Amino acid sequence: MIETVALTGSTNADMMVRADAGAPEGLWLRAEQQDGGRGRLGRQWLSPVGNLYCSTLVRLRPDDPPAHLLAFVTALAVHDTVLHILPGCGARLKWPNDVHVEGAKLAGILLERRGDAVVVGIGMNVALAPDVPGRSVTSLRDLGAMTQIDAQAVVELLADHFAARLAQWRSVASATLLDVWCAAAHKPGDAMAVQRGPGDRIEGVFEGLAHDGALRLRLSDGRIETISAGDVDLVG
């Protein structure tokens, strides 16, 4: 089920309220506009009319794989959706869960958990790319998507792809899922910088993922740094 509202503060916040009230897995909520959208690390997510702002709900089961891997599940579902619409656009995944095209951000993901409920928030630039100082941003329309591809059409595709990837998460080894993610992401040897916190920025090259999905970064002295959280900038 996909529920659509004209305006809300945050679809993630609204979905958490629904989760607390007993909403089932598989519910989707889309807002035509948000006035309190949030990105990772508490950043504001700009929400002009025409783009996609949505959240869905996953109910964790006792035998489910680790919940943090849902970030990779979601990124793959968004990537699947983008390539469904624009097969030749060259979309890639950027750790931990951004989708970009030639270095420009197209979509982002925010997961929040309370108890057995994981709220999965997704924002995608469909009709236009907001002006974000210091960041390169793009949209489906900028990449050549037809005008018929609006936010409602995208969320309908996304819901199907997410269901398929969620089933995969529950049925294959976690290592297999991470291998699938790596195949859609930046490549080993790609130069990147990781901002782990204020004044804590390191540079190196991508060396794949650890067994738990953490980023492995090879530093200039050959050491491997394992990073569980941070913002990645691809260099060059």
C-alpha distance (Angstrom), angle and dihedral (degrees) to the residues before:
residue distance angle dihedral
M1 . . .
I2 3.80 . .
E3 3.80 117.2 .
T4 3.81 118.2 -166.0
V5 3.81 127.4 -159.9
A6 3.79 128.0 -177.5
L7 3.81 98.3 -133.1
T8 3.79 136.8 1.9
G9 3.75 138.7 154.3
S10 3.81 96.6 -116.9
T11 3.79 130.7 -14.0
N12 3.80 88.9 -148.8
A13 3.80 91.8 56.8
D14 3.79 91.2 46.3
M15 3.79 92.2 48.4
M16 3.81 91.1 50.9
V17 3.81 88.7 55.5
R18 3.80 88.7 51.5
A19 3.82 90.1 47.6
D20 3.81 91.0 52.6
A21 3.81 87.8 52.0
G22 3.80 91.6 54.6
A23 3.80 103.1 -95.4
P24 3.81 113.2 171.6
E25 3.77 129.4 -116.3
G26 3.78 112.3 -89.2
L27 3.80 98.4 42.3
W28 3.80 113.4 134.5
L29 3.79 128.0 -161.6
R30 3.81 122.4 -165.2
A31 3.78 126.4 -174.4
E32 3.78 122.6 -160.1
Q33 3.78 86.7 -148.5
Q34 3.82 137.6 4.9
D35 3.78 127.5 -157.1
G36 3.80 95.8 -170.9
G37 3.80 104.9 35.7
R38 3.80 116.3 159.8
G39 3.76 133.7 -155.0
R40 3.77 131.3 -170.8
L41 3.82 119.0 -49.9
G42 3.80 90.8 18.9
R43 3.79 95.3 -65.4
Q44 3.78 120.5 154.8
W45 3.81 114.3 -105.7
L46 3.81 109.0 -145.7
S47 3.79 108.7 -131.3
P48 3.82 114.9 -168.3
V49 3.80 119.2 170.3
G50 3.80 112.7 -88.8
N51 3.79 100.1 43.6
L52 3.80 128.9 94.0
Y53 3.80 121.5 -96.8
C54 3.78 113.1 169.4
S55 3.76 145.4 144.0
T56 3.77 135.3 -161.5
L57 3.78 135.2 -170.8
V58 3.79 132.0 -121.2
R59 3.80 120.2 -168.9
L60 3.78 110.0 -150.6
R61 3.80 117.5 -131.8
P62 3.80 125.1 -153.2
D63 3.81 92.5 -109.7
D64 3.81 97.1 43.4
P65 3.82 121.0 123.3
P66 3.83 117.7 -105.4
A67 3.81 109.8 -52.5
H68 3.82 95.2 -134.2
L69 3.81 88.7 67.7
L70 3.81 87.2 71.2
A71 3.80 86.0 83.4
F72 3.81 88.3 65.6
V73 3.81 91.5 42.7
T74 3.79 90.3 54.0
A75 3.79 94.4 45.4
L76 3.81 90.1 52.8
A77 3.81 91.4 49.2
V78 3.81 91.2 51.3
H79 3.80 90.2 46.6
D80 3.82 90.1 50.1
T81 3.80 89.8 51.2
V82 3.80 94.3 49.7
L83 3.80 92.4 49.3
H84 3.82 90.0 46.7
I85 3.80 88.0 59.0
L86 3.82 98.8 35.2
P87 3.82 108.9 19.6
G88 3.78 95.2 180.0
C89 3.80 100.8 41.9
G90 3.81 96.0 103.9
A91 3.80 96.1 -129.3
R92 3.79 113.8 -179.0
L93 3.78 135.2 -173.7
K94 3.78 120.7 -115.6
W95 3.79 119.3 -157.8
P96 2.90 126.7 -70.7
N97 3.81 100.6 12.7
D98 3.80 117.2 -43.1
V99 3.79 125.2 121.1
H100 3.78 115.8 -145.5
V101 3.79 140.2 170.5
E102 3.79 117.5 -146.1
G103 3.79 90.5 -21.3
A104 3.81 96.0 -48.0
K105 3.79 117.9 117.2
L106 3.79 115.7 -118.9
A107 3.81 103.5 166.4
G108 3.78 142.2 6.8
I109 3.78 136.9 -163.3
L110 3.80 135.0 -146.5
L111 3.83 122.6 -171.6
E112 3.79 123.5 -166.6
R113 3.80 127.2 -178.8
R114 3.77 136.1 -159.1
G115 3.79 117.3 171.1
D116 3.79 110.0 -48.1
A117 3.81 92.2 -16.9
V118 3.80 121.2 96.7
V119 3.78 114.8 -174.5
V120 3.79 112.1 -155.1
G121 3.79 114.7 -157.9
I122 3.79 121.8 -167.1
G123 3.77 130.2 -175.0
M124 3.80 121.2 -173.0
N125 3.77 130.4 177.8
V126 3.79 103.1 -126.7
A127 3.81 109.0 156.0
L128 3.78 101.7 16.5
A129 3.78 144.0 7.1
P130 3.83 113.3 -121.8
D131 3.78 118.0 -132.1
V132 3.80 105.3 -106.1
P133 3.81 113.4 178.4
G134 3.77 112.4 -123.3
R135 3.80 94.9 8.8
S136 3.79 133.7 93.3
V137 3.80 110.5 -131.0
T138 3.80 133.3 -179.7
S139 3.81 139.3 178.1
L140 3.79 138.2 -145.6
R141 3.81 89.4 -108.2
D142 3.82 91.4 52.0
L143 3.81 88.0 51.9
G144 3.80 92.8 53.6
A145 3.81 105.8 -89.7
M146 3.79 114.7 157.6
T147 3.79 119.1 -107.0
Q148 3.82 89.2 -113.1
I149 3.80 87.7 69.0
D150 3.79 99.7 88.7
A151 3.79 131.0 158.0
Q152 3.80 93.6 -87.8
A153 3.80 92.2 52.1
V154 3.80 90.3 48.6
V155 3.82 95.4 50.4
E156 3.80 90.7 50.2
L157 3.80 90.3 54.7
L158 3.79 91.2 42.3
A159 3.80 93.1 53.1
D160 3.81 90.4 55.9
H161 3.80 94.4 46.5
F162 3.79 91.8 45.9
A163 3.80 91.7 52.5
A164 3.80 89.8 52.3
R165 3.80 93.8 48.6
L166 3.81 91.5 45.1
A167 3.80 89.5 54.8
Q168 3.81 88.8 49.3
W169 3.83 90.5 51.9
R170 3.79 89.2 54.6
S171 3.79 95.8 46.1
V172 3.82 109.3 39.5
A173 3.77 134.8 56.6
S174 3.79 114.5 -85.5
A175 3.80 89.7 -122.1
T176 3.80 89.7 58.5
L177 3.79 91.5 51.9
L178 3.80 91.3 50.3
D179 3.81 90.0 49.3
V180 3.81 89.0 54.3
W181 3.81 89.6 50.0
C182 3.82 91.4 49.6
A183 3.80 90.8 52.4
A184 3.82 88.8 59.3
A185 3.81 96.2 42.3
H186 3.77 141.0 70.7
K187 3.78 113.0 -54.3
P188 3.82 131.3 -108.9
G189 3.78 108.1 -88.7
D190 3.81 94.8 32.4
A191 3.79 110.3 138.0
M192 3.79 115.8 -120.2
A193 3.77 143.4 163.1
V194 3.80 122.4 -140.7
Q195 3.79 123.4 -155.3
R196 3.80 105.0 -155.2
G197 3.79 95.5 173.7
P198 3.81 142.6 -39.2
G199 3.78 107.6 -31.7
D200 3.80 92.3 -2.5
R201 3.81 108.5 109.4
I202 3.78 124.0 146.3
E203 3.79 132.0 -178.4
G204 3.76 132.7 -152.1
V205 3.78 142.3 112.6
F206 3.79 129.2 -67.2
E207 3.80 113.7 -98.7
G208 3.78 99.5 177.7
L209 3.79 129.6 -101.1
A210 3.78 133.4 -50.5
H211 3.80 118.4 -122.7
D212 3.81 90.2 -90.9
G213 3.80 95.1 48.8
A214 3.80 96.6 -98.5
L215 3.80 116.2 146.6
R216 3.80 117.7 -104.0
L217 3.81 112.2 -149.2
R218 3.81 122.4 -173.3
L219 3.80 109.6 -146.2
S220 3.79 125.8 -148.2
D221 3.82 91.2 -97.6
G222 3.81 91.1 55.5
R223 3.80 97.1 -105.2
I224 3.81 119.0 134.6
E225 3.78 115.8 -129.7
T226 3.80 116.6 -161.5
I227 3.81 112.9 -148.7
S228 3.79 124.2 -166.7
A229 3.82 98.4 179.2
G230 3.77 135.7 17.5
D231 3.79 147.2 99.0
V232 3.80 116.9 -84.2
D233 3.79 126.2 -148.8
L234 3.78 117.5 -172.9
V235 3.80 110.1 -133.7
G236 3.79 122.4 -141.0
